[in-house]
């Protein structure tokens, strides 16, 4: 399980349809809204992960 860097929710990487790449790492999201927030400012959220 991965942790959504925006909301902190656990996300199953195998089933996650919302994902983004940033600095060579894949981030997984529970919803399109969390993915959009991350994509607007990935540096802010990548620090949390």
C-alpha positions, 0 to 999 in steps of 0.5 A, spaced: 500 500 500 502 507 498 500 513 502 496 518 498 501 524 499 495 529 499 490 526 504 494 521 507 489 515 505 492 508 503 492 507 496 493 500 493 498 501 487 495 495 483 488 498 483 490 506 483 488 509 477 490 516 479 498 516 479 503 521 477 511 521 476 515 526 480 523 526 480 523 519 478 518 516 483 511 514 482 505 517 487 499 514 488 492 518 489 485 516 492 481 520 487 482 525 481 482 531 486 488 529 490 492 528 483 490 535 481 492 538 487 499 534 487 500 536 479 499 543 481 505 543 486 508 536 486 514 539 490 509 541 496 507 534 497 513 530 495 516 532 501 511 529 505 511 522 502 
